[in-house]
Each structure stands twice: as structure tokens, then as C-alpha cells.
Amino acid sequence: MAIAAIGTTVFAEPVHPVLQNVAHGAGLTLGAVISAFLIERWRIRPSDLLDPKSVWRTLAAVVAGTFAGAVSATTVVMLVGGPGTFAAGVEDRAARFGLGLILATPLVLSWAAPPAERWTRVAWFNFVALMVLCAAVAAAINFGSGTASFAWVMFPLIIAALRFHLRGAATSMVLVAVITLWAAGQNSFQAVGELASGQVRLAQLLVAVTAATMFVLAATADKRREQERARDAEQRYRAIFEQAGVGVAVLSADGEYLAANERYLEIAGYGRDELLGSHYTAILDDTEASASRNVLAQLSGGTPPIISRDLNIRTKGGEKRWIRATSSKIVGAAGAVDQVVTVVEDISERVKAEVALSESEKRFRLAQQYAGVGVFDINLTEESALHSPESAALFGVPWHPGAYRLSEFVDRIGQSQLHEMRAKLFRSAVDEAPFEMSLRVSMPDRRIRWIRLHGRYDPYEERPRLLGLVIDITSDVEAKAQLREANEKFLRVTRLSAMGAMASTLAHELNQPLSAITNYVEAGRYKLCDAEAVDGKLLAILDSARDQALRAGEIIRKMRAFAVSGEVVFERVSLGPVLAAACAGVQQLKMADDVTLICHPVRPDLLVVGDPVQLEQVMSNLVRNAVEATEGVARREIVVSTDIRQRDVLITVSDNGCGLPQGMLENLFAPFRTSKSNGAGLGLGLPICRTIVEAHGGKLWAENNPQGGATFSLVLLLEEGWAHLGKGEIASEPYGQRDDRAA
């Protein structure tokens, strides 16, 4: 503005002393600052120039700045001895300063404000052409040879004001003012020739009046145009408001309906006259009304600016509907909430579908739980998977909604099964084929679960995946295992039955040869006794042969009875002789020549309850097995020891052999399972031993020694334990304390 005022002064009075020019510059600067201060104080923005009231305020600010600058400049000039009076100097400088401010202020403010519509190239061309026309008309009037009225320049100025509004009026007025003042300064002002002596003052006044008139005209035109636009916008808003596909209502800050469109009335089920003026809680039940009051309070409080909720409303006819209501506040000039706009959408069908889907998912999940079936979604490119809660439970891992890495299941399925699973997944991805696999899962509670995976390949937008089921097949696997075990038991029973029949037959067939052997030995003994010279050693040999034959017959008889009917004759048995006889019998075998057999002595009064013959056979079998287990060991050693407890005695047979394989320990006492090579054994010795021991109310088991070798442990009942368990009657004479065991 100061630059424009200085330019106006220069055009009107080209030659001034330096000091006067400095005073004029300072005065113009002061006037521009005061005008800008008042414009800022009155909060006049560039967009406010569309209002005529703001235009008048702008002119008032210009006048105030003009007189302030004129007074300050005149004061300085008068102090340094300038010509003329103070009043004349103020008047002269106010006219010159004011014209510049009047022209510059609207020009700056109009071009600082963004246009209401973006100008096209055609609009810019028309603007430039119109400005050229205004300049040409002004030049023709001021520099022409004839006397033309200044009124002719008004026509292009009016066109500029009406077509381009304040921008056009301000720009064209500046061009006309420059040309007019230049002509006045050159004494060429032809608008009013008879007053040539006051050309400059007349030109300034004429330009100022014309500029003010054009600015007010342009502002009025802008105001009317904005009013037309506002009416058009309101009509469009009303059309959008009424024809919107969603319900829209305007409420007061207290919650009363001020306006509602047809869709809102249709959703609420009320007429316009019934709804307007009523409170919004009229369509809500008590619970929803209380919650909605809180929402209105939150909006009035300032946060959040928008609130969305799902509400259950009640129509006038009593029907309940679900709506989605989004409320936002409209803040007035004072900063308080004036109105609330609510947009509602009928979501009843969506809610019904969601409820139906939820119920369907519940039924599906319940069916999965009872059927032991889960669902998985494996991403073949990332080796990750989504699992349903049932699927995660079948794998024994906690469920979460995110993706699982395959490595998270290594503790449950093991490294080998994980590698196998990855290989099959890779093959399924390459071949785009189905996926099937059974897994053995170790549950957190140490239970074993078997699951079966069935997956179907799905390309899924270039991200291949497997969709499938996880099925609990534990009961099937256990049933198959039980069936196999039952078949094995059946085969064992069949074999044992056949062996029982064979044992009965052998016992019957061997009984006669043994009786014949006994008779022949007795006959030889009698013959030997009749001789004159009796050979004592030979007689002792014959006695031993007779005793062993009788003992063999007794063993065969009792084994036959046990195999056929499980018969056991229980009597008090002195344990020491039984262990001694078993160890002595094995020690005489050739395979025990280099074996150190240590049989710890037993108290003579230590009595157990059982069949002495069967118990001796059990001990003989255990000691003989120990001898065979130490074969190939440099220093073979076997220890037989006893431990007397409260109601039973623990007998152990330990060796320093190679021990028992872990797999054999689990099925060591199963029939027809043997570790002997070359068909040396039938696998019946240990099963028969355990059967005999259990028939005596005892226990038999085996375990490996920490330092090597194995130990077989045998528990037999003492007389006190037998009585405590009420096992039955016991024969009166203890075995091992008889004087004669011969037949």
C-alpha cells in the first residue's frame, strides 16, 4: 500500500526536495501500518470483501491511515520550513495518500483471497482482454485531442466489476487511476477542460469516487452471487437430505427432533408431525435410552466428535428393529454444541444374519467338539497355519486367533514327524494334491493321542493353502491295538493249550519209562546187596539214580496237573533246601563249569508257602537263564540272595552278563518270545515261571543292573503273609524237613 501511495505522489508532483520525499515516505508507511492494523483488528479477511459491510470497514481503515500519514508528513515538512499552511498541507497530502491506499488495499486483499471458482484459460484471456480495454479507454479519454467525458471509462469498469467481481474492479481501477493521474501530471487531463488549473486535484477526486463506487458495486455483486450459491446449495442439501438412502435426523442439543428425512421416518415408523418436537428416546426402550443419554452427554462434552452404536429401537407399531446410528455434533459460533446430526441405517437383516451365523457356528463348533474334529488352514508358502479351538486342543497347544508356526508343534509331535509333515506339505504344494497324514501327539498331561489330518489344496489368489480337518482317531488306534493284542493272546492261549495237551501226553508217556527205570535200578540194587562183596560207591550211585528217577516222575506229575487244571499243593516249605537244590542242580551242568555261583545261606527256620517242586523248578530256570546270560563274559558270576520282609521274602538272582534290551523288557514274560539263538528255546520258561509264582501269590519281574547285567526278583509269601491274605489250608509237614522223600 505504501508503494502504491508513493507512486501516486510521484505521478502528481514529480519534483520534491529530498527531505520532503523522506517525510512523505515515512508518512505513507505510518498510514499503511495504521490501515493494516485496523483491518487486522476488525478481523477483515480477504473472503470478507464479499460483504459490503466489510468493504466500508476497509475504506474506513484506509481513511484513518490516510489522515494519520498526511498529518505526520505535513508536521515534518512544516518543522523544516516547508511552504503553505498546515491545513492546506494535510488536505493536499491526504488526497494524494488516500488515493493510493484506496486503490492498493482492495487490490491486495482481493488477489490474496482464493477465487470462488478456479479460472480456466478462457477466463484468464477474457480478464486480460478486459483490462486492456479499460486501459485503452482511459488512455483515449485522457490523452485524446477532443474533450471526452470521463463517464465513458465507467462502462468497461462496470463490466470488469460484474464479470470478475472485486478482482476485476480493483485491477481495472488501478490501471485507470495510473493513466488518469499520469495525464493530470502532464497537463493532458481532458475530462473537464475548463478546470485545467485543478487537474491533479480533480483527477484524484474523480479516481477516488470512481474506485469506491466500483468496489461497492463489485462487493454487492459478489454478495448476491454468494446468496444465489447458498440458495442453490441449500436446495441441493435439502434434496440430498430428503432423498438419502439412509435415515438422517437433526436434533437439538437437548435431544429433540428438529428435522428428519423420509427414510428416517420410515425406519422409525412414525409420521413427521408425530416425531418432530419429541425427544429421541421416544423410539428407544429404557435400557437403550439410558445408554443414549450418555452418548449425548459425551458429544456435548467435546469428545469424541463422532459416536457410532448399534441400537434396538421400537417402532410405533411395537416392532423392534436394529439400527446403526452415527451421531456427530454441530458446534455454534460460541463454541457450544448447537445441534446433533444422526445418520441411521436399518441393520435388522444383517443382525438376523449375524445371529443365524453365530448360532450356526456354535452348532458347528459343538459338533466338532463332540465329534473330535478340528479345522485348519495351512499357508503352504509361509509354513504357518490357522487352527480352530478344537484343532489346537487336538494338537495339545493353547488356542489363539493368530497364525501358528509349524515349529510350535515340535514338542507335541516330535522332530521326525515334523520333518515328515513338512515333506508331505511340500509334495502337496508341488503336485497340488490332497494331504493326508496320521500323527502321534504327546499331550501336556503325558497322554498319547492319535490324530488324522485330511487337507484339500486351494490356490487362494496365488497364495496356495490347505484347508482340512483334524480328526481324533485315538479310539480307533487303541481299538486296533486291543484287537491285535486279543489276537496275540488268542494265539498264545491256543499255543499254551496245545502245549498243555502235549505236556499231558508227554507226562503220560514218560511215566512208564521212568517207572521201568526205577524198577531196574531197584533190581540192580537188590542184586548188588546179595553179592558177597558189596561195592558201596556203586550202591550210592544206584540210590542217587533211583531218587532222581522218582523226583523226575514227581515233577512230571505235578507239571501235568498244573498244565491241565492249575493244581498247586500248598505246604510249608523251608526255603534254604529249595535254593540249595536249584543251585546245585545247575552247578553240575557243563555250561556252568567256569561260573562262580554264590548262593547266600538262608535261615533254617525260614518257611514259605507253596509247592516245593514247582518252586525249585522256578529257581532252577532263573539260575540256568543267568548262567546262559553270562556266556562270553570273562569273569562269570551269579549271586542268589534273600531279603526277609514283614510278610514275604524277596529272592534275587543277579548276573554280570550283557543285560536285557529295552524292547525285550516290555515283553519278557510273553509266551513264545525268546532271546536264545539257533532255536535253543521255545520262549515258555519265563511265562511258566511267572504263572507259577503268581499262583503262589507272589510276583516275578526283571530289570537291568546299573553296573551291567540283569536281576530277576521273586517275591514269595511267608506263613504270616499267607494267613493274612487268607489263601487257604497248608499241609502239616514242611517240605525240606522230611526224613524220606523216596517213593
C-alpha positions in Angstrom: 0.0 0.0 0.0 2.9 2.4 0.8 4.5 1.7 -2.6 1.2 2.5 -4.3 0.8 5.7 -2.4 4.3 6.8 -3.2 3.7 6.1 -6.8 0.6 8.3 -6.7 2.5 11.1 -5.1 5.3 10.9 -7.7 2.8 11.0 -10.6 1.1 14.1 -9.1 4.2 16.0 -8.1 7.4 14.7 -9.7 9.9 17.1 -8.2 10.4 17.4 -4.4 13.3 18.2 -2.2 14.9 15.1 -0.6 13.7 15.9 2.9 10.1 16.3 1.8 10.3 12.9 0.0 11.7 11.3 3.2 8.8 12.9 5.2 6.3 11.7 2.6 7.7 8.1 2.7 7.6 8.0 6.5 4.0 9.3 6.5 2.9 6.8 3.9 4.5 4.0 5.8 2.7 5.1 9.0 -0.6 5.4 7.2 -0.2 1.9 5.7 0.7 0.4 9.1 -2.4 2.0 10.7 -4.7 0.8 8.0 -3.3 -2.7 8.2 -3.6 -2.7 12.0 -7.3 -1.6 11.8 -8.1 -4.2 9.1 -6.5 -6.9 11.3 -8.2 -5.6 14.5 -11.6 -5.7 12.7 -10.7 -9.3 11.5 -11.3 -8.5 7.9 -10.2 -11.4 5.8 -9.8 -11.5 2.0 -13.0 -13.6 1.8 -14.9 -10.9 3.9 -14.7 -8.4 1.0 -17.7 -10.2 -0.5 -19.7 -8.4 2.2 -20.4 -4.7 1.6 -20.1 -4.0 5.3 -16.5 -5.3 5.2 -15.8 -3.1 2.2 -17.0 0.0 4.1 -14.8 -1.0 7.1 -11.9 -1.4 4.8 -12.5 2.1 3.3 -12.7 3.5 6.9 -9.4 1.9 7.7 -7.9 3.4 4.6 -9.2 6.9 5.5 -7.8 6.6 9.1 -4.4 5.6 7.7 -4.5 8.3 5.1 -5.1 11.2 7.6 -2.6 9.7 10.1 0.1 9.6 7.3 -0.9 13.1 6.0 -0.7 14.7 9.4 2.6 13.1 10.2 4.2 14.0 6.9 2.9 17.6 7.0 4.1 18.1 10.5 7.7 17.1 9.5 7.6 19.3 6.4 6.3 22.3 8.4 9.0 21.8 11.0 11.7 22.1 8.4 10.2 25.3 6.9 8.0 23.9 4.2 5.7 26.2 2.2 2.0 26.7 2.8 -0.2 26.3 5.8 -0.6 23.2 7.9 -4.3 22.6 7.0 -3.6 23.0 3.3 -0.7 20.6 3.6 -2.8 18.0 5.4 -5.6 18.4 2.8 -3.1 18.1 -0.1 -1.3 15.1 1.2 -4.5 13.3 2.4 -5.8 13.5 -1.1 -2.6 12.0 -2.5 -2.1 9.4 0.2 -5.7 8.3 0.4 -6.0 7.6 -3.3 -3.0 5.2 -3.2 -4.4 3.4 -0.1 -7.9 3.2 -1.6 -6.5 1.6 -4.7 -3.9 -0.7 -3.2 -5.9 -2.2 -0.3 -8.7 -3.9 -2.2 -6.2 -5.0 -4.9 -4.0 -6.8 -2.3 -6.9 -8.3 -0.4 -8.8 -9.5 -3.5 -5.8 -11.2 -5.0 -4.8 -12.7 -1.6 -8.2 -14.4 -1.4 -8.7 -17.7 -3.4 -11.3 -17.4 -6.2 -14.7 -19.0 -5.6 -14.1 -20.9 -8.9 -10.9 -21.9 -10.5 -10.2 -19.8 -13.6 -9.8 -21.5 -16.9 -7.5 -20.4 -19.7 -10.5 -18.8 -21.4 -11.3 -16.9 -18.2 -7.8 -15.6 -17.9 -7.8 -14.5 -21.6 -11.1 -12.6 -21.0 -9.7 -11.0 -17.9 -6.6 -9.7 -19.7 -8.6 -8.5 -22.7 -11.0 -6.6 -20.4 -8.1 -5.0 -18.6 -6.5 -3.9 -21.9 -9.9 -2.5 -22.9 -10.1 -0.5 -19.7 -6.6 0.9 -20.1 -7.3 1.8 -23.8 -10.5 3.7 -23.0 -8.8 5.6 -20.1 -5.9 6.5 -22.4 -8.1 7.6 -25.2 -10.2 9.9 -22.9 -7.1 11.4 -21.1 -4.7 11.8 -24.0 -7.2 12.3 -26.8 -7.3 15.6 -28.8 -11.0 16.2 -28.2 -12.9 16.7 -25.0 -14.4 13.3 -23.9 -16.4 12.7 -20.8 -14.7 10.6 -18.1 -18.0 8.7 -17.9 -17.1 6.6 -20.9 -14.5 4.8 -18.8 -17.2 3.7 -16.4 -18.6 1.1 -18.9 -15.5 -1.2 -19.0 -15.1 -0.7 -15.3 -18.6 -1.8 -14.6 -18.2 -4.8 -16.9 -15.0 -5.8 -15.1 -16.7 -5.4 -11.7 -19.7 -7.5 -12.7 -17.7 -10.2 -14.6 -14.7 -10.6 -12.4 -16.1 -9.0 -9.2 -13.6 -7.5 -6.8 -10.5 -8.7 -8.6 -11.7 -7.2 -11.8 -12.8 -3.9 -10.2 -9.5 -3.5 -8.2 -7.2 -4.3 -11.1 -9.0 -2.3 -13.7 -9.3 0.7 -11.3 -5.6 0.7 -10.7 -4.9 0.8 -14.4 -7.4 3.6 -15.0 -6.0 5.5 -12.0 -2.4 5.3 -13.2 -3.3 6.5 -16.6 -5.6 9.3 -15.3 -3.1 10.6 -12.8 -0.3 10.4 -15.3 -2.3 12.5 -17.7 -3.1 15.0 -15.0 0.5 15.4 -14.1 1.3 16.1 -17.8 -1.4 18.7 -18.0 -3.2 16.5 -20.6 -6.3 15.7 -18.5 -9.2 16.3 -21.0 -12.1 15.1 -18.9 -13.0 18.6 -17.8 -11.1 21.1 -19.8 -12.5 24.3 -18.3 -10.8 23.4 -14.9 -7.4 22.8 -16.2 -5.7 24.6 -13.3 -7.0 22.0 -10.8 -6.4 18.9 -13.0 -4.4 16.9 -10.4 -6.9 17.5 -7.6 -9.8 16.8 -9.8 -8.3 13.7 -11.2 -7.5 12.4 -7.7 -11.1 13.1 -6.5 -12.6 11.5 -9.6 -10.5 8.4 -9.3 -11.3 8.0 -5.6 -15.0 8.3 -6.1 -15.0 6.0 -9.0 -12.9 3.4 -7.2 -15.1 3.5 -4.1 -18.2 3.1 -6.4 -16.7 0.2 -8.3 -15.6 -1.6 -5.1 -19.0 -1.3 -3.5 -20.6 -2.5 -6.8 -18.2 -5.4 -7.1 -18.8 -6.4 -3.4 -22.6 -6.2 -3.9 -22.4 -8.4 -7.0 -20.3 -10.9 -5.1 -22.7 -10.9 -2.2 -25.6 -11.6 -4.5 -23.8 -14.3 -6.3 -22.9 -16.0 -2.9 -26.5 -15.7 -1.9 -27.6 -17.4 -5.1 -25.0 -20.1 -4.5 -26.2 -20.5 -0.9 -29.7 -20.9 -2.1 -28.7 -23.5 -4.6 -26.6 -25.3 -2.1 -29.5 -25.3 0.4 -31.8 -26.7 -2.3 -29.2 -29.4 -3.1 -28.7 -30.2 0.6 -32.5 -30.4 1.1 -32.8 -32.7 -1.9 -29.9 -34.9 -0.7 -31.3 -34.8 2.9 -34.8 -35.9 1.8 -33.7 -38.4 -0.9 -30.8 -40.0 1.0 -30.8 -43.8 1.2 -30.1 -43.7 4.9 -32.1 -42.1 7.7 -30.9 -38.6 8.7 -32.3 -36.6 11.6 -31.2 -33.3 13.2 -31.6 -33.0 16.9 -31.3 -30.0 19.3 -28.6 -30.0 22.0 -31.3 -31.3 24.3 -32.2 -34.2 22.1 -35.4 -33.0 20.5 -36.1 -33.8 16.8 -35.7 -30.7 14.6 -35.8 -32.4 11.2 -35.9 -35.9 9.8 -36.0 -37.2 6.2 -38.4 -39.7 4.8 -36.1 -42.7 5.2 -35.6 -41.9 8.9 -39.4 -41.7 9.4 -39.8 -45.0 7.6 -37.2 -46.7 9.8 -38.6 -45.2 13.0 -42.2 -46.0 12.0 -43.5 -42.5 12.9 -45.1 -39.7 10.9 -43.3 -36.3 10.6 -45.7 -34.4 12.8 -45.5 -37.2 15.4 -41.7 -37.2 15.5 -40.7 -33.6 15.2 -40.6 -31.9 18.6 -40.5 -35.2 20.5 -37.4 -36.5 22.4 -35.2 -39.0 20.6 -35.7 -41.5 23.4 -39.3 -41.9 22.3 -38.3 -44.7 19.9 -35.9 -46.4 22.5 -36.6 -48.8 25.3 -35.4 -47.9 28.9 -32.0 -49.6 28.6 -31.1 -48.1 25.2 -32.4 -44.7 26.3 -30.1 -44.6 29.4 -27.1 -45.5 27.2 -28.0 -43.0 24.6 -28.2 -40.2 27.1 -24.6 -40.9 28.0 -23.7 -40.7 24.3 -25.4 -37.2 24.1 -23.5 -36.1 27.2 -20.2 -37.3 25.6 -20.9 -35.3 22.4 -21.7 -32.2 24.5 -18.6 -32.7 26.5 -16.4 -32.4 23.4 -15.0 -35.9 22.9 -15.4 -37.9 20.8 -16.6 -35.9 17.8 -18.4 -38.8 16.3 -20.0 -41.8 18.0 -21.4 -44.9 16.3 -23.6 -47.5 18.1 -25.9 -50.4 17.3 -29.3 -49.7 18.8 -32.5 -51.7 19.2 -35.5 -49.3 18.6 -39.2 -49.8 18.9 -41.5 -48.5 16.1 -44.9 -47.0 16.6 -46.4 -50.4 15.8 -44.3 -52.1 18.5 -41.9 -53.8 16.1 -38.3 -54.0 17.2 -35.6 -53.1 14.7 -31.8 -53.0 14.9 -30.2 -49.8 13.5 -26.7 -48.5 13.2 -26.7 -44.9 14.5 -23.8 -42.5 13.9 -24.1 -39.1 15.7 -21.9 -36.0 15.2 -22.2 -32.6 16.7 -22.6 -29.2 15.1 -20.7 -26.5 17.1 -22.0 -22.9 17.0 -20.2 -19.6 16.9 -19.9 -19.6 20.7 -18.2 -23.0 20.7 -21.1 -24.8 22.3 -23.0 -27.7 20.7 -26.0 -26.3 18.9 -27.3 -29.4 17.1 -26.6 -33.1 16.7 -26.9 -34.9 13.3 -27.7 -38.6 13.5 -27.5 -40.9 10.5 -29.2 -44.3 10.9 -29.2 -47.4 8.8 -31.6 -50.3 9.2 -29.4 -53.4 10.0 -32.1 -55.7 11.1 -31.5 -58.2 8.3 -27.7 -58.0 8.9 -28.2 -58.7 12.7 -30.5 -61.6 11.9 -27.9 -63.0 9.5 -25.2 -62.5 12.1 -27.3 -64.2 14.8 -28.0 -67.1 12.4 -24.3 -67.3 11.5 -23.4 -67.2 15.2 -25.8 -70.0 16.0 -24.6 -72.0 13.0 -21.0 -71.6 14.2 -22.0 -72.6 17.7 -23.7 -75.8 16.3 -20.7 -76.5 14.1 -18.3 -76.0 16.9 -20.4 -78.1 19.2 -20.4 -80.8 16.6 -16.7 -80.5 16.2 -16.2 -80.8 20.0 -18.4 -83.9 20.3 -17.0 -85.5 17.1 -13.4 -84.8 18.0 -12.9 -82.8 14.8 -11.0 -79.5 14.2 -10.4 -77.3 11.2 -7.1 -76.0 9.9 -5.9 -73.6 7.2 -2.2 -74.1 6.3 -0.3 -71.5 4.3 2.0 -73.5 2.1 4.3 -70.6 1.3 4.9 -69.4 4.8 4.6 -72.7 6.7 2.0 -71.1 9.0 -1.5 -72.3 9.9 -4.7 -71.1 11.4 -6.4 -73.5 13.7 -9.9 -73.7 15.2 -10.0 -74.1 19.0 -10.8 -77.7 18.6 -7.9 -78.2 16.2 -5.5 -76.6 18.7 -6.9 -78.7 21.5 -6.3 -81.9 19.5 -2.7 -80.8 19.0 -2.4 -80.1 22.7 -1.4 -76.4 22.3 -3.2 -73.3 23.7 -5.6 -71.7 21.2 -5.1 -68.1 19.9 -6.7 -66.4 16.9 -3.4 -65.7 15.1 -1.3 -68.0 12.9 0.8 -70.8 14.3 4.3 -71.7 13.0 4.8 -75.4 12.4 7.8 -75.3 14.7 5.4 -74.6 17.6 4.2 -78.2 17.4 7.6 -79.9 17.7 7.2 -80.6 21.4 3.9 -82.4 20.7 4.7 -84.4 17.5 8.5 -84.7 17.7 11.2 -83.7 15.2 10.9 -86.8 13.0 7.1 -86.4 12.5 7.6 -82.7 11.9 10.1 -83.4 9.1 7.8 -85.9 7.6 4.9 -83.5 7.8 6.9 -80.7 6.0 7.9 -83.1 3.3 4.3 -84.1 2.6 3.2 -80.5 2.7 5.9 -79.6 0.1 4.8 -82.6 -2.1 1.2 -81.4 -1.8 2.1 -77.9 -2.8 4.1 -79.1 -5.8 1.5 -81.6 -7.0 -1.5 -79.5 -5.9 -2.7 -82.7 -4.4 -4.7 -83.6 -1.2 -2.8 -84.0 2.0 -3.3 -86.9 4.5 -1.2 -87.9 7.5 -1.5 -89.6 10.9 0.3 -88.1 13.8 1.2 -89.4 17.3 0.7 -86.4 19.7 2.2 -86.3 23.2 -0.3 -84.3 25.3 0.8 -82.0 28.1 -0.6 -84.5 30.7 1.6 -87.2 29.1 -1.3 -89.0 27.4 -0.8 -90.2 23.9 -3.3 -89.0 21.2 -3.5 -90.1 17.6 -4.9 -87.6 15.1 -5.5 -87.8 11.3 -5.1 -84.8 9.0 -7.1 -84.5 5.8 -6.4 -81.4 3.7 -7.6 -80.2 0.3 -5.4 -77.9 -1.9 -6.7 -74.4 -2.6 -4.8 -71.9 -4.9 -6.4 -68.9 -3.0 -5.3 -65.9 -5.1 -1.8 -67.2 -5.8 -1.2 -68.0 -2.1 -1.6 -71.8 -2.0 -3.1 -73.3 1.1 -4.5 -76.5 2.5 -8.0 -76.5 4.1 -8.9 -79.5 6.0 -9.9 -81.4 9.2 -8.1 -82.7 12.2 -9.8 -85.9 13.4 -9.2 -87.7 16.7 -8.5 -91.3 15.9 -7.2 -92.3 19.3 -10.1 -94.7 20.0 -9.7 -96.3 16.6 -5.9 -96.8 17.1 -6.5 -98.1 20.6 -9.2 -100.4 19.3 -6.9 -101.8 16.6 -4.2 -102.3 19.2 -6.6 -104.1 21.5 -7.7 -106.2 18.7 -4.1 -107.1 17.8 -3.4 -107.9 21.5 -6.5 -110.0 21.7 -5.5 -111.9 18.6 -2.0 -112.4 20.1 -3.5 -113.6 23.3 -5.7 -115.9 21.5 -2.8 -117.3 19.6 -0.8 -117.7 22.9 -3.7 -119.4 24.6 -4.1 -121.7 21.6 -0.4 -122.5 21.8 -0.5 -122.9 25.5 -3.4 -125.2 25.2 -1.6 -127.2 22.7 1.5 -127.2 24.9 -0.7 -128.3 27.8 -2.1 -131.2 25.8 1.4 -132.1 24.7 2.7 -131.9 28.3 -0.1 -134.1 29.5 0.7 -136.6 26.7 4.4 -136.5 27.5 3.8 -136.9 31.2 1.7 -139.9 30.5 4.2 -141.4 28.0 7.3 -140.7 30.2 5.8 -142.0 33.4 6.1 -145.6 32.2 9.8 -145.4 31.2 10.6 -143.7 34.4 8.8 -146.4 36.4 10.7 -149.0 34.4 14.0 -147.2 35.2 13.1 -147.1 38.9 12.3 -150.8 38.9 15.5 -151.7 37.0 17.6 -149.6 39.4 15.9 -151.3 42.4 16.5 -154.7 40.9 20.2 -153.9 40.3 20.5 -152.6 43.9 19.0 -155.8 45.3 21.3 -157.9 43.2 24.3 -155.8 44.4 23.2 -156.2 48.0 23.0 -160.1 47.6 26.6 -160.2 46.5 29.4 -161.2 48.9 31.4 -158.1 48.4 29.2 -155.0 48.3 30.5 -152.0 46.4 29.4 -149.0 48.5 30.2 -146.4 45.7 28.2 -148.3 43.2 25.3 -148.7 45.7 25.3 -145.0 46.3 25.2 -144.3 42.6 22.2 -146.6 42.2 20.5 -144.9 45.2 21.0 -141.5 43.5 19.7 -142.8 40.2 16.6 -144.1 41.9 16.0 -140.8 43.8 16.4 -138.7 40.6 14.0 -141.0 38.7 11.4 -140.7 41.5 11.9 -136.9 41.5 11.5 -136.7 37.7 8.3 -138.6 38.0 7.0 -136.3 40.7 7.9 -133.2 38.6 6.2 -134.6 35.6 3.1 -135.5 37.6 2.8 -132.0 39.2 3.6 -130.2 35.9 0.9 -132.2 34.2 -1.6 -131.4 37.0 -0.6 -127.7 36.8 -0.8 -127.6 33.0 -4.2 -129.3 32.9 -6.0 -127.8 35.9 -3.7 -125.3 37.5 -3.5 -127.5 40.5 -0.9 -126.5 43.2 -0.4 -128.2 46.5 0.5 -125.6 49.1 2.6 -126.6 52.1 5.2 -125.1 54.4 8.5 -125.1 52.5 11.9 -124.5 54.0 13.4 -122.0 51.5 17.0 -122.9 52.2 16.9 -126.5 50.8 14.9 -125.3 47.7 17.5 -122.7 46.8 20.4 -125.1 47.5 18.9 -127.9 45.4 18.3 -125.5 42.5 21.8 -124.0 42.6 23.4 -127.5 43.0 21.5 -128.8 40.0 22.6 -126.0 37.8 26.2 -126.1 39.1 26.5 -129.7 37.9 25.7 -128.6 34.3 28.7 -128.4 31.9 27.8 -124.9 30.8 28.3 -123.7 34.4 31.9 -125.0 34.7 33.5 -121.6 34.8 30.7 -119.8 36.6 31.1 -118.5 40.1 27.7 -119.2 41.7 27.2 -117.6 45.0 24.1 -118.7 47.0 23.9 -116.8 50.3 22.8 -119.1 53.2 19.2 -118.9 54.4 18.0 -119.3 58.0 16.8 -122.9 58.5 13.5 -121.7 60.0 12.6 -119.5 57.1 9.4 -121.1 55.8 7.4 -120.0 52.7 4.1 -121.4 51.5 4.0 -123.2 48.2 4.6 -126.3 46.1 8.3 -127.2 46.7 8.7 -129.0 43.4 7.3 -126.1 41.4 9.3 -123.5 43.4 12.5 -125.5 42.8 11.8 -125.6 39.1 11.3 -121.8 39.0 14.6 -121.2 40.8 16.4 -123.7 38.6 15.1 -121.9 35.5 16.1 -118.5 36.7 19.6 -119.6 37.7 20.1 -121.5 34.4 19.0 -118.4 32.5 21.5 -116.3 34.4 24.3 -118.8 33.5 23.4 -118.6 29.9 23.3 -114.7 30.1 26.9 -114.6 31.2 28.2 -116.6 28.3 31.1 -114.8 26.7 31.9 -112.8 29.8 35.5 -113.0 31.1 34.6 -113.4 34.7 31.1 -115.0 35.0 29.4 -114.5 38.3 25.9 -115.2 39.6 24.6 -114.2 43.1 21.4 -115.6 44.7 20.3 -113.7 47.8 17.3 -113.3 50.0 15.7 -110.4 51.9 13.2 -111.2 54.6 10.4 -108.7 55.0 7.3 -108.5 57.1 5.0 -111.0 55.3 7.1 -112.1 52.4 10.7 -112.7 51.3 12.4 -111.2 48.3 14.7 -113.5 46.3 17.0 -112.1 43.7 19.2 -113.7 41.0 21.8 -111.3 39.6 24.3 -111.8 36.9 27.1 -109.7 35.3 26.1 -110.5 31.7 25.2 -108.2 28.9 21.8 -107.3 30.3 18.4 -107.2 28.7 17.5 -105.0 25.7 14.9 -102.3 26.5 12.5 -103.7 23.9 12.7 -107.2 25.4 11.9 -105.9 29.0 8.4 -104.9 27.9 7.5 -108.4 26.6 10.0 -110.5 28.5 7.3 -112.7 30.1 5.1 -113.1 27.0 4.9 -116.7 25.7 7.0 -117.8 22.7 9.4 -114.9 23.0 13.0 -115.9 23.4 16.4 -114.2 23.0 18.2 -117.5 22.5 19.6 -118.1 19.1 19.5 -121.2 16.9 16.1 -122.3 18.2 17.6 -123.1 21.6 14.4 -122.1 23.5 10.7 -122.1 23.0 10.0 -118.9 24.9 7.9 -120.7 27.6 10.2 -120.9 30.5 9.7 -117.4 31.9 6.0 -117.3 31.2 5.6 -120.6 33.1 7.7 -119.3 35.9 5.6 -116.1 36.3 2.4 -118.2 36.2 3.7 -120.5 39.0 4.9 -117.6 41.1 1.6 -115.7 40.7 -0.3 -118.9 41.5 1.7 -118.8 44.8 0.5 -115.3 45.5 3.9 -113.8 44.6 5.5 -111.6 41.9 8.2 -112.0 39.4 9.9 -109.2 37.4 13.3 -108.3 35.8 15.4 -105.2 35.5 18.9 -104.3 34.3 21.6 -103.5 36.8 23.2 -100.1 36.7 26.7 -101.6 36.5 25.7 -104.2 33.9 23.9 -107.4 33.8 20.3 -108.2 34.9 18.5 -109.1 38.1 15.4 -111.3 38.3 13.4 -110.6 41.5 10.9 -113.0 43.1 8.6 -112.4 46.0 7.1 -115.4 47.9 4.7 -115.2 50.8 5.8 -116.3 54.3 3.4 -118.2 56.5 2.3 -114.9 58.2 1.5 -113.3 54.8 -0.4 -116.4 53.6 -2.6 -116.3 56.7 -3.1 -112.6 56.4 -4.3 -112.9 52.8 -6.5 -116.0 53.6 -5.1 -118.1 50.8 -6.3 -121.5 52.2 -5.1 -124.6 54.1 -1.4 -125.6 54.4 -0.1 -129.1 54.6 1.2 -130.0 58.1 4.7 -131.2 57.4 7.1 -128.7 55.9 9.0 -129.7 52.8 12.7 -129.9 53.3 12.3 -131.2 56.9 11.1 -134.7 55.9 13.3 -137.7 56.6 12.4 -139.7 53.5 11.4 -138.3 50.0 11.8 -141.7 48.3 8.8 -143.3 46.7 
